[in-house]
Amino acid sequence: MHDLDSIFGSNGELVKHINGFQPREGQLAMAHAIERAIGQQTHLVAEAGTGTGKTFAYLIPAILSGKKTIISTGTRNLQDQIFEKDFPLIRDVLKLPTQGAVLKGRSNYLCLYRLNQAQMQTSGFNAEADAELAEIERWSNQTIDGDIAEVTSVAEDSFVWQQVTSTADNCLGQECPMITECHPLLARKKAQEVDVLIVNHHLLCADWSLKDDGFGQLLPDAELIIIDEAHQLIDTASRFLGISVSARQILTLLSDVSSEQLKLASDMPALNDLTHVINEDIREMRKLLPEQSMKGSWVELGELKDFTHALNCLIDRVNQLFKVLTDVAVRSKGLEACWKRCEDLLLRLKLFSNSDPQDWIQWFETYQRTFTFNRTPLDISKAFASFAFASEASWVFTSATLSVNNKFDFFTKRLGLQEAETGMWESPFDFVHQSLMYVPTGMPEPRDYSYTATMIEKIKPVLEASKGRAFILFTSHKALQEASNILLAETDFKLLVQGDLPKQQMLDSFRRSERAVLLGTASFWEGVDVRGEALSCVIIDKLPFASPGDPVTKARLEHMTANGQSPFSEFQLPSAALTLKQGVGRLIRDIEDKGVLVLCDPRLSSKGYGKVFVQSLPAMPITQELADVKRFFQRIEHQRTKVKQTA
């Protein structure tokens, strides 16, 4: 028999089996709350501060329950960490024969049919791509799971991976001639058989939103569903419930049509002619759109000269392609799949000719060479609640950042979870003694043109006191570039600027280097873990309010105003507070960590809402005196020196 108190206790199984494990009240209390939710078949929203140990807190009651469990994470990295490290560790501690598996999205697995197609292709591959294709072919004869992460010799972003993996668009499903050897299908069958299945939010939402593609239900029926990093779920769910058409989707279809035409429809030159014409239409469409990479509202496109005409022409041409494909679809499964994809793209394109959709936000995004048209739902709460609660499964939503000012309303309302139980367990770290918050005085208002330059002047003495070892987190790329130029000219720190290197290389270099300062935007505000003295200071330039120019944010704010709601207090403020909590969470990652948080935004003290931000953060001493910062670093440096001398 197992009980949570004995497992997590001071003489429990975790202490006996895991070197350095220390019992934490919050971890045990959270595990008990999850155990109750499982037993009573209720739903729980659980905030666990950094260091609580939430993974163990949900894994142990889940495994002990014996129920079919799905764990959904925010990233594939966390997915792999749980499966490869945490799950086998807990299973061994509990001495239970629980079986687990990881299931990733279809595009993470080799498609043998598309590999064969790529090998027969005579154009589009250069010498480097040919070599990579040969490497993948060698691996394909050895792999058991077909997970492309096994192939480290081919870059993740290589063009070749698109040719040898499938998507929901181009998968032949049950009609595939290689169905019995299909890696994605075999992975899904394995997923049906295990006790604990670890997925990510993208896959979970794909199961919810995608139509049956021949494989049946993507995820198995579960009795317990745990959403880790739950704060990311809303954006992911909104994207999957939405509708999009990208230039890349259309161009990929045209490439596949051309490949099939050469093999099986050489008597249909009109097919080849149409693919060339639509290719040209896509290029012309891109020229009409804003030159720079950006997001914009659909209204902006309507104001562009010739856009509406170009969209209608594209729809007409894709419709012509659909009609021609209708005549040849019977010739092969590949042509039939192209015909179905063409119909789907045509239907989606036609939706975008409606310039005023009800309950949807219509917007576009441009990239260097391509573009995407998007429709995002204004509200997903009813749709998500009906999905989540259609079964009898218990749902547990957990993250370090779900509450604002000790309330969960902002999170629960957006997912229709108002009836769920809630629980909050603070971090076991001693923020009062491990950290210090510094709010520099004399900062101009954030809109002032001199804001970033002034900020750098204020933080330079902080960086000297910390000897670098700092993250500077920005709310815009423009501010990041301005700050990096000033720091490069006026300091001798080793600067690591987002965009100069891949993210993981930046972090590895930061950990190894002395006097390193890392400058990052959104992707460094969360999911980044640097422990120890390598990171001793986190500096945040401004309160992270979402840009009102973002088309989705703007439309939501306008919708709330029209319905008598307060966009600022009900959306902008709580959203920014949660983002700030994520950024601040980079500072103290371990019981031994110590560091200074610098919040440069003067609105923390000049605006009444500033206290909402402060009250949403861990309780730590606050100062406006630079001398206090210097003393803090002197003290921790003295302590570290004593520890090293003793050792």
C-alpha positions as CSV (number, residue, x, y, z in Angstrom):
1,M,0.0,0.0,0.0
2,H,1.1,3.5,-0.8
3,D,0.0,6.7,0.8
4,L,1.1,10.2,-0.1
5,D,2.3,11.2,3.4
6,S,4.7,8.3,3.6
7,I,5.9,8.8,0.1
8,F,6.6,12.5,0.4
9,G,7.5,12.5,4.1
10,S,10.9,13.0,5.8
11,N,11.5,9.2,6.0
12,G,9.5,8.4,2.8
13,E,10.3,6.7,-0.4
14,L,11.4,9.8,-2.2
15,V,14.0,10.6,0.5
16,K,15.3,7.1,0.4
17,H,15.6,6.8,-3.4
18,I,16.5,10.3,-4.6
19,N,19.7,11.9,-3.5
20,G,19.2,15.3,-2.1
21,F,15.3,15.2,-2.0
22,Q,13.8,17.4,0.6
23,P,10.2,17.2,1.7
24,R,8.1,20.3,0.8
25,E,4.7,21.1,2.4
26,G,3.4,22.6,-0.8
27,Q,4.3,19.6,-2.9
28,L,2.5,17.2,-0.5
29,A,-0.6,19.5,-0.2
30,M,-0.8,19.8,-4.0
31,A,-0.5,16.0,-4.4
32,H,-3.4,15.5,-1.9
33,A,-5.5,18.0,-3.8
34,I,-4.9,16.1,-7.1
35,E,-5.6,12.8,-5.3
36,R,-9.0,14.2,-4.2
37,A,-9.8,15.5,-7.7
38,I,-9.1,12.1,-9.1
39,G,-11.2,10.3,-6.5
40,Q,-14.1,12.7,-6.7
41,Q,-13.9,13.1,-10.5
42,T,-13.7,16.8,-10.2
43,H,-11.5,19.4,-12.0
44,L,-8.6,21.3,-10.3
45,V,-6.7,24.5,-11.3
46,A,-3.5,24.4,-9.3
47,E,-0.8,27.1,-9.2
48,A,2.5,25.8,-7.8
49,G,5.3,28.4,-7.3
50,T,8.8,27.7,-8.6
51,G,10.5,24.9,-6.7
52,T,7.3,23.3,-5.4
53,G,8.0,20.2,-7.4
54,K,4.7,20.0,-9.3
55,T,5.8,17.2,-11.7
56,F,6.2,14.8,-8.8
57,A,3.1,16.2,-7.2
58,Y,0.9,15.1,-10.1
59,L,2.8,12.1,-11.3
60,I,2.6,10.2,-8.1
61,P,-1.1,10.4,-7.5
62,A,-1.7,9.8,-11.2
63,I,0.3,6.6,-11.2
64,L,-1.1,5.4,-7.9
65,S,-4.7,5.9,-9.2
66,G,-4.1,3.3,-11.9
67,K,-6.2,5.5,-14.2
68,K,-5.5,6.0,-17.9
69,T,-3.7,9.3,-17.8
70,I,-2.7,11.9,-20.4
71,I,-0.1,14.5,-19.4
72,S,0.1,17.5,-21.8
73,T,3.1,19.8,-21.7
74,G,3.8,23.2,-23.2
75,T,6.9,22.0,-25.1
76,R,8.4,18.9,-26.6
77,N,11.5,19.4,-24.4
78,L,9.4,19.2,-21.3
79,Q,7.6,16.2,-22.8
80,D,10.9,14.4,-23.3
81,Q,12.2,15.4,-19.8
82,I,9.1,13.9,-18.1
83,F,9.2,10.7,-20.1
84,E,13.0,10.1,-20.0
85,K,13.7,11.3,-16.4
86,D,10.8,12.0,-14.1
87,F,8.3,9.2,-15.1
88,P,10.8,6.3,-14.9
89,L,12.2,7.7,-11.6
90,I,8.8,7.8,-9.9
91,R,7.8,4.4,-11.4
92,D,10.9,2.9,-9.9
93,V,10.4,4.6,-6.5
94,L,6.8,3.3,-6.3
95,K,7.8,-0.2,-7.7
96,L,4.8,-0.3,-9.9
97,P,4.7,-1.8,-13.5
98,T,3.1,1.3,-15.0
99,Q,3.7,1.7,-18.7
100,G,4.3,5.1,-20.3
101,A,4.9,6.5,-23.8
102,V,5.5,9.8,-25.5
103,L,3.3,10.7,-28.5
104,K,4.3,13.6,-30.7
105,G,2.6,15.2,-33.7
106,R,2.7,13.5,-37.0
107,S,5.4,15.7,-38.5
108,N,7.9,14.4,-35.8
109,Y,7.9,10.9,-37.4
110,L,9.3,9.7,-40.7
111,C,6.7,9.0,-43.4
112,L,8.0,6.0,-45.4
113,Y,5.7,6.8,-48.3
114,R,6.9,10.4,-48.6
115,L,10.5,9.1,-48.2
116,N,10.0,6.9,-51.3
117,Q,8.4,9.8,-53.2
118,A,11.3,12.1,-52.3
119,Q,13.8,9.5,-53.5
120,M,12.1,9.3,-56.9
121,Q,12.0,13.1,-57.2
122,T,14.5,14.5,-59.8
123,S,14.3,18.2,-59.1
124,G,14.4,20.5,-56.1
125,F,17.3,18.8,-54.3
126,N,20.9,20.1,-54.3
127,A,24.0,18.2,-53.3
128,E,23.6,18.9,-49.6
129,A,19.9,17.9,-49.6
130,D,20.8,14.7,-51.5
131,A,23.4,13.8,-48.9
132,E,20.8,14.5,-46.1
133,L,18.2,12.3,-47.9
134,A,20.8,9.5,-48.1
135,E,21.5,9.8,-44.4
136,I,17.8,9.7,-43.6
137,E,17.4,6.6,-45.8
138,R,20.2,4.8,-43.9
139,W,18.5,5.7,-40.6
140,S,15.1,4.6,-41.8
141,N,16.4,1.0,-42.1
142,Q,17.4,0.9,-38.5
143,T,14.9,3.0,-36.5
144,I,12.2,1.4,-34.5
145,D,10.1,4.5,-33.6
146,G,10.8,6.7,-36.6
147,D,11.2,9.7,-34.4
148,I,13.2,12.2,-36.5
149,A,14.8,13.6,-33.3
150,E,17.0,10.5,-33.5
151,V,18.8,11.9,-36.6
152,T,21.2,14.5,-35.1
153,S,23.2,14.7,-38.3
154,V,20.4,16.5,-40.2
155,A,19.5,20.0,-39.0
156,E,16.0,20.4,-37.5
157,D,15.1,23.1,-40.0
158,S,16.4,21.3,-43.1
159,F,14.2,21.5,-46.2
160,V,14.5,17.7,-46.5
161,W,12.4,17.0,-43.4
162,Q,9.3,18.6,-45.1
163,Q,9.8,16.1,-47.9
164,V,9.9,12.9,-45.7
165,T,7.3,13.7,-43.0
166,S,3.6,14.0,-43.4
167,T,1.0,16.6,-42.3
168,A,-2.7,16.3,-41.8
169,D,-3.0,17.8,-45.3
170,N,-0.8,15.4,-47.2
171,C,-1.2,12.1,-45.3
172,L,-3.0,9.4,-47.2
173,G,-4.5,7.9,-44.1
174,Q,-5.9,4.4,-44.4
175,E,-5.4,4.6,-48.2
176,C,-1.6,4.7,-47.8
177,P,0.1,1.7,-49.5
178,M,2.6,1.6,-46.6
179,I,0.0,1.8,-43.8
180,T,1.3,-1.4,-42.0
181,E,4.7,0.2,-41.5
182,C,3.5,3.7,-40.7
183,H,5.5,5.2,-37.8
184,P,2.9,7.8,-36.7
185,L,0.2,5.1,-36.7
186,L,2.3,2.6,-34.8
187,A,3.1,5.4,-32.2
188,R,-0.6,6.0,-31.8
189,K,-1.4,2.3,-31.4
190,K,1.3,2.1,-28.7
191,A,-0.3,5.2,-27.1
192,Q,-3.6,3.3,-26.8
193,E,-1.9,0.5,-24.8
194,V,0.0,2.5,-22.1
195,D,-1.1,3.7,-18.7
196,V,0.5,7.2,-18.9
197,L,0.7,9.0,-22.2
198,I,2.8,12.2,-22.5
199,V,1.8,14.6,-25.2
200,N,2.1,18.4,-25.8
201,H,-0.6,21.1,-26.0
202,H,-0.4,21.2,-29.8
203,L,-1.2,17.5,-30.1
204,L,-4.0,17.7,-27.5
205,C,-5.6,20.6,-29.3
206,A,-5.1,18.9,-32.7
207,D,-7.1,16.0,-31.3
208,W,-9.9,18.4,-30.3
209,S,-10.0,20.4,-33.5
210,L,-9.1,18.2,-36.5
211,K,-11.6,16.1,-38.4
212,D,-11.1,12.3,-38.6
213,D,-8.2,11.7,-41.0
214,G,-8.5,8.0,-41.2
215,F,-6.7,7.2,-37.9
216,G,-9.7,7.7,-35.8
217,Q,-9.3,9.4,-32.4
218,L,-5.8,10.9,-32.2
219,L,-5.5,10.5,-28.4
220,P,-6.9,7.6,-26.5
221,D,-9.8,8.0,-24.1
222,A,-8.5,9.0,-20.7
223,E,-9.7,9.0,-17.1
224,L,-7.3,11.7,-16.0
225,I,-5.9,14.6,-18.0
226,I,-3.1,16.8,-16.6
227,I,-2.2,20.0,-18.3
228,D,1.3,21.2,-17.3
229,E,2.3,24.7,-18.2
230,A,-1.4,25.4,-18.4
231,H,-0.9,29.1,-18.9
232,Q,0.1,28.3,-22.5
233,L,-3.0,26.3,-23.3
234,I,-5.3,29.2,-24.2
235,D,-3.2,30.6,-27.0
236,T,-2.6,27.1,-28.4
237,A,-6.3,26.2,-28.3
238,S,-7.2,29.5,-30.0
239,R,-4.8,28.7,-32.8
240,F,-6.2,25.2,-33.4
241,L,-9.8,26.3,-33.2
242,G,-9.0,29.0,-35.7
243,I,-8.7,28.8,-39.5
244,S,-5.6,29.6,-41.5
245,V,-4.4,29.5,-45.1
246,S,-0.7,30.0,-45.8
247,A,1.2,30.6,-49.0
248,R,3.4,27.6,-47.9
249,Q,0.4,25.3,-47.8
250,I,-0.6,26.3,-51.3
251,L,2.9,26.0,-52.7
252,T,3.4,22.6,-51.1
253,L,0.2,21.4,-52.7
254,L,1.4,22.7,-56.1
255,S,4.7,20.9,-55.6
256,D,2.9,17.6,-54.8
257,V,0.5,18.1,-57.7
258,S,3.4,18.6,-60.1
259,S,5.2,15.5,-58.8
260,E,2.1,13.4,-59.3
261,Q,1.4,14.9,-62.7
262,L,4.8,13.9,-64.0
263,K,4.3,10.3,-63.0
264,L,0.6,9.7,-63.6
265,A,-1.0,12.6,-65.5
266,S,1.5,13.5,-68.2
267,D,-1.5,13.7,-70.6
268,M,-2.9,16.6,-68.6
269,P,-0.6,19.6,-69.4
270,A,-3.3,21.9,-68.1
271,L,-2.5,20.6,-64.6
272,N,1.1,21.7,-65.0
273,D,0.1,25.0,-66.5
274,L,-2.2,25.7,-63.5
275,T,0.4,25.0,-60.9
276,H,2.8,27.5,-62.6
277,V,0.0,30.2,-62.9
278,I,-0.9,29.8,-59.2
279,N,2.7,29.9,-58.2
280,E,2.9,33.3,-59.9
281,D,-0.4,34.4,-58.3
282,I,1.2,33.7,-54.8
283,R,4.3,35.7,-55.7
284,E,2.2,38.6,-56.9
285,M,0.0,38.4,-53.8
286,R,3.1,38.7,-51.6
287,K,4.2,41.8,-53.5
288,L,0.9,43.5,-52.7
289,L,1.3,42.8,-48.9
290,P,3.5,45.0,-46.6
291,E,7.1,44.4,-47.4
292,Q,8.3,43.9,-43.8
293,S,7.4,40.9,-41.7
294,M,4.4,41.9,-39.6
295,K,0.9,41.2,-38.3
296,G,-2.0,43.3,-39.3
297,S,-5.8,43.4,-39.3
298,W,-7.9,42.3,-42.3
299,V,-9.2,45.9,-42.6
300,E,-5.7,47.0,-43.6
301,L,-5.7,44.5,-46.5
302,G,-9.1,45.8,-47.7
303,E,-7.5,49.2,-48.0
304,L,-4.7,47.9,-50.2
305,K,-5.1,48.6,-53.9
306,D,-5.9,45.5,-55.9
307,F,-5.9,43.1,-52.9
308,T,-9.5,42.1,-53.1
309,H,-9.2,41.5,-56.8
310,A,-6.0,39.5,-56.3
311,L,-7.7,37.3,-53.6
312,N,-10.7,36.6,-55.9
313,C,-8.3,35.7,-58.7
314,L,-6.4,33.3,-56.4
315,I,-9.7,31.7,-55.4
316,D,-10.8,31.3,-59.0
317,R,-7.5,29.7,-60.0
318,V,-7.6,27.3,-57.0
319,N,-11.1,26.5,-58.0
320,Q,-9.9,25.7,-61.6
321,L,-7.2,23.4,-60.1
322,F,-9.8,21.6,-58.0
323,K,-12.0,20.9,-61.1
324,V,-9.0,19.5,-63.1
325,L,-8.0,17.4,-60.1
326,T,-11.5,16.1,-59.8
327,D,-11.1,14.5,-63.3
328,V,-7.7,12.8,-62.5
329,A,-8.1,12.0,-58.7
330,V,-9.1,8.3,-59.5
331,R,-5.6,7.7,-61.1
332,S,-3.8,7.4,-57.8
333,K,-4.1,7.8,-54.0
334,G,-1.6,10.6,-54.3
335,L,-3.7,12.6,-56.8
336,E,-6.8,11.8,-54.7
337,A,-5.1,13.3,-51.6
338,C,-4.1,16.4,-53.6
339,W,-7.7,16.8,-54.8
340,K,-9.0,16.6,-51.2
341,R,-6.3,19.1,-50.0
342,C,-7.2,21.5,-52.8
343,E,-10.9,21.3,-51.8
344,D,-10.0,22.1,-48.2
345,L,-7.8,25.1,-49.2
346,L,-10.5,26.4,-51.5
347,L,-13.1,26.3,-48.8
348,R,-10.8,28.1,-46.4
349,L,-9.8,30.7,-48.9
350,K,-13.5,31.5,-49.6
351,L,-14.0,32.2,-45.9
352,F,-11.5,35.0,-46.1
353,S,-13.6,36.7,-48.8
354,N,-16.1,37.5,-46.1
355,S,-14.6,40.7,-44.6
356,D,-16.8,40.9,-41.6
357,P,-17.1,37.5,-39.9
358,Q,-19.1,37.2,-36.7
359,D,-17.3,36.0,-33.6
360,W,-14.0,35.8,-35.4
361,I,-10.9,37.9,-35.7
362,Q,-9.6,38.0,-39.2
363,W,-5.9,39.0,-39.7
364,F,-2.8,38.4,-41.7
365,E,0.9,37.8,-41.1
366,T,3.7,38.4,-43.6
367,Y,7.2,36.8,-43.6
368,Q,10.1,37.5,-45.8
369,R,8.8,35.5,-48.8
370,T,5.4,34.1,-47.7
371,F,2.2,35.1,-45.9
372,T,-0.6,33.6,-43.8
373,F,-4.3,34.5,-43.6
374,N,-5.8,33.8,-40.1
375,R,-9.2,33.6,-38.4
376,T,-9.1,33.4,-34.6
377,P,-12.2,32.9,-32.4
378,L,-13.0,35.8,-30.1
379,D,-13.9,33.4,-27.3
380,I,-13.1,29.8,-26.8
381,S,-14.5,29.3,-23.3
382,K,-17.8,27.5,-24.3
383,A,-16.0,25.4,-27.0
384,F,-13.3,24.3,-24.6
385,A,-15.6,23.6,-21.7
386,S,-17.8,21.4,-23.8
387,F,-14.7,19.5,-25.1
388,A,-13.0,19.1,-21.7
389,F,-16.1,18.0,-19.8
390,A,-17.7,15.8,-22.5
391,S,-16.1,12.8,-20.9
392,E,-15.9,11.7,-17.3
393,A,-12.2,12.4,-17.0
394,S,-10.8,14.6,-14.2
395,W,-8.8,17.5,-15.5
396,V,-5.9,19.1,-13.6
397,F,-4.5,22.4,-14.9
398,T,-1.2,23.4,-13.3
399,S,1.5,26.1,-13.8
400,A,3.5,28.6,-11.7
401,T,1.5,31.4,-13.3
402,L,-2.3,31.0,-13.2
403,S,-3.4,33.6,-10.6
404,V,-3.4,37.4,-10.6
405,N,-3.5,39.1,-7.3
406,N,-4.3,35.7,-5.7
407,K,-7.4,35.2,-8.0
408,F,-7.8,32.7,-10.8
409,D,-10.7,34.4,-12.6
410,F,-8.6,35.5,-15.6
411,F,-7.6,32.0,-16.4
412,T,-10.7,30.1,-15.5
413,K,-13.1,32.4,-17.4
414,R,-11.2,32.1,-20.6
415,L,-11.4,28.3,-20.6
416,G,-14.9,28.0,-19.1
417,L,-13.5,26.5,-15.9
418,Q,-15.5,28.6,-13.4
419,E,-16.8,25.5,-11.6
420,A,-13.3,24.0,-11.1
421,E,-11.7,23.7,-7.7
422,T,-8.6,26.0,-7.3
423,G,-5.5,25.7,-5.2
424,M,-2.4,27.8,-4.7
425,W,0.9,26.6,-3.2
426,E,3.7,29.1,-2.8
427,S,7.3,28.5,-3.7
428,P,9.3,26.9,-0.9
429,F,12.2,29.3,-1.7
430,D,13.0,32.0,0.8
431,F,12.6,35.1,-1.4
432,V,12.9,37.4,1.5
433,H,16.5,36.4,2.0
434,Q,17.4,35.1,-1.4
435,S,16.3,38.1,-3.5
436,L,15.9,41.8,-3.7
437,M,13.6,43.9,-6.0
438,Y,15.1,47.2,-7.2
439,V,12.9,49.9,-8.8
440,P,15.2,52.7,-10.0
441,T,14.0,56.2,-9.6
442,G,14.1,59.0,-12.2
443,M,12.9,56.8,-15.1
444,P,10.8,58.7,-17.8
445,E,7.4,57.4,-18.9
446,P,7.7,54.3,-21.1
447,R,6.7,56.2,-24.2
448,D,9.5,58.7,-23.9
449,Y,12.0,58.5,-26.8
450,S,14.8,58.4,-24.2
451,Y,13.4,55.6,-22.2
452,T,15.8,52.8,-23.2
453,A,18.9,55.0,-23.1
454,T,17.9,56.1,-19.6
455,M,17.2,52.6,-18.5
456,I,20.7,51.5,-19.6
457,E,22.3,54.3,-17.6
458,K,20.3,53.2,-14.5
459,I,21.3,49.5,-14.9
460,K,25.0,49.8,-15.8
461,P,26.0,50.1,-12.1
462,V,23.8,47.1,-11.3
463,L,25.5,45.1,-14.0
464,E,28.9,46.1,-12.5
465,A,27.8,45.1,-9.1
466,S,26.5,41.7,-10.3
467,K,29.6,41.2,-12.6
468,G,27.3,40.7,-15.5
469,R,25.5,37.3,-14.9
470,A,22.3,39.0,-15.9
471,F,19.3,38.6,-18.2
472,I,17.8,41.8,-19.6
473,L,14.2,41.0,-20.8
474,F,12.6,43.3,-23.2
475,T,9.0,43.8,-24.4
476,S,10.1,44.7,-27.9
477,H,12.8,43.9,-30.4
478,K,13.3,47.6,-31.1
479,A,14.2,48.3,-27.5
480,L,16.5,45.2,-27.4
481,Q,18.5,46.4,-30.4
482,E,18.8,49.9,-29.1
483,A,20.0,48.6,-25.7
484,S,22.5,46.2,-27.2
485,N,24.0,48.9,-29.3
486,I,24.5,51.1,-26.2
487,L,25.9,48.3,-24.1
488,L,28.3,47.3,-26.8
489,A,29.7,50.8,-27.1
490,E,29.8,51.6,-23.4
491,T,30.6,48.4,-21.5
492,D,32.9,45.4,-21.7
493,F,30.4,42.7,-20.8
494,K,30.1,39.6,-23.0
495,L,26.8,40.4,-24.7
496,L,24.5,37.6,-26.0
497,V,21.8,39.1,-28.1
498,Q,18.7,37.1,-29.1
499,G,18.9,36.4,-32.8
500,D,22.7,36.2,-33.0
501,L,22.7,32.5,-32.0
502,P,20.2,29.7,-31.6
503,K,18.5,29.9,-28.2
504,Q,20.2,26.8,-26.7
505,Q,23.6,27.9,-27.8
506,M,23.0,31.3,-26.2
507,L,22.1,29.7,-22.9
508,D,25.1,27.3,-23.0
509,S,27.4,30.2,-23.7
510,F,25.8,32.3,-21.0
511,R,26.4,29.5,-18.4
512,R,30.0,29.1,-19.4
513,S,31.0,32.8,-19.7
514,E,32.1,35.3,-17.2
515,R,30.6,38.8,-17.1
516,A,27.9,37.6,-19.5
517,V,24.7,39.6,-20.2
518,L,21.9,38.0,-22.2
519,L,19.4,40.2,-23.9
520,G,16.1,38.6,-24.9
521,T,12.5,39.2,-25.8
522,A,9.4,37.0,-25.4
523,S,11.0,33.5,-25.8
524,F,13.3,34.1,-22.9
525,W,10.6,35.2,-20.4
526,E,9.6,31.6,-19.8
527,G,10.8,28.0,-20.1
528,V,14.5,29.1,-19.4
529,D,16.3,27.5,-16.5
530,V,19.7,28.8,-15.4
531,R,20.6,27.8,-11.8
532,G,23.4,28.9,-9.6
533,E,25.5,32.1,-9.6
534,A,25.7,32.2,-13.5
535,L,22.3,34.1,-13.3
536,S,22.3,36.6,-10.5
537,C,20.2,39.4,-11.9
538,V,17.1,39.7,-14.0
539,I,16.3,43.1,-15.4
540,I,12.9,43.9,-17.0
541,D,12.6,47.0,-19.1
542,K,8.8,47.6,-19.0
543,L,5.6,46.0,-17.7
544,P,4.7,43.5,-20.5
545,F,1.4,44.8,-21.7
546,A,0.5,43.2,-25.0
547,S,0.9,45.5,-27.9
548,P,-2.5,47.2,-28.7
549,G,-1.4,47.1,-32.3
550,D,-1.5,43.3,-32.4
551,P,-4.6,42.5,-34.5
552,V,-5.9,39.8,-32.3
553,T,-5.4,41.8,-29.1
554,K,-6.9,44.9,-30.7
555,A,-10.0,43.1,-31.8
556,R,-10.5,41.5,-28.4
557,L,-10.3,44.8,-26.7
558,E,-12.8,46.4,-29.1
559,H,-15.2,43.5,-28.6
560,M,-15.0,43.8,-24.8
561,T,-15.6,47.5,-25.0
562,A,-18.6,47.0,-27.2
563,N,-20.0,44.5,-24.7
564,G,-19.6,46.9,-21.7
565,Q,-16.5,45.2,-20.3
566,S,-13.3,46.9,-19.1
567,P,-10.6,45.8,-21.5
568,F,-7.8,47.1,-19.3
569,S,-8.8,45.6,-15.9
570,E,-10.3,42.4,-17.3
571,F,-7.7,41.6,-20.0
572,Q,-4.7,43.8,-20.4
573,L,-3.7,44.1,-16.7
574,P,-4.1,40.4,-15.7
575,S,-2.5,39.3,-18.9
576,A,0.6,41.5,-18.3
577,A,0.7,40.5,-14.6
578,L,1.0,36.8,-15.6
579,T,3.7,37.5,-18.2
580,L,5.6,39.5,-15.6
581,K,5.4,36.5,-13.2
582,Q,6.9,34.3,-15.9
583,G,9.8,36.7,-16.5
584,V,10.5,37.2,-12.7
585,G,10.5,33.4,-12.4
586,R,13.8,33.2,-14.2
587,L,15.7,34.6,-11.2
588,I,15.3,32.1,-8.4
589,R,15.4,28.5,-9.7
590,D,16.9,26.6,-6.8
591,I,17.1,26.7,-3.0
592,E,20.6,28.0,-3.2
593,D,20.0,30.7,-5.8
594,K,20.3,34.4,-4.9
595,G,19.7,37.5,-7.0
596,V,18.4,40.9,-7.7
597,L,15.3,41.7,-9.7
598,V,15.3,45.1,-11.4
599,L,11.9,46.4,-12.6
600,C,12.6,49.6,-14.5
601,D,9.0,50.7,-15.3
602,P,8.0,53.8,-13.2
603,R,4.3,52.8,-13.5
604,L,4.9,50.3,-10.7
605,S,4.8,53.3,-8.3
606,S,3.1,56.1,-10.3
607,K,0.0,54.1,-11.3
608,G,-2.6,52.6,-9.0
609,Y,-2.5,49.3,-10.8
610,G,1.2,49.0,-10.0
611,K,0.4,47.2,-6.8
612,V,-1.5,44.5,-8.7
613,F,1.9,43.5,-10.3
614,V,3.8,43.6,-7.1
615,Q,1.2,41.6,-5.2
616,S,1.2,39.0,-7.9
617,L,4.9,38.4,-7.4
618,P,6.7,36.4,-4.6
619,A,7.1,38.6,-1.5
620,M,10.6,40.0,-1.6
621,P,12.2,43.2,-0.2
622,I,11.8,46.2,-2.4
623,T,14.3,49.2,-2.6
624,Q,14.8,52.2,-4.7
625,E,18.4,52.7,-3.5
626,L,21.3,51.6,-5.6
627,A,23.4,51.3,-2.5
628,D,21.1,48.5,-1.3
629,V,21.7,46.6,-4.5
630,K,25.5,46.9,-4.1
631,R,25.3,45.7,-0.5
632,F,23.2,42.7,-1.5
633,F,25.8,41.6,-4.1
634,Q,28.7,42.2,-1.7
635,R,27.0,40.1,0.9
636,I,26.3,37.1,-1.4
637,E,29.8,37.4,-2.9
638,H,31.2,37.2,0.7
639,Q,29.0,34.2,1.4
640,R,30.1,32.4,-1.8
641,T,33.7,33.1,-1.0
642,K,33.3,31.6,2.5
643,V,31.6,28.5,1.1
644,K,34.4,28.0,-1.4
645,Q,37.1,28.4,1.3
646,T,35.3,26.0,3.6
647,A,35.1,23.5,0.7
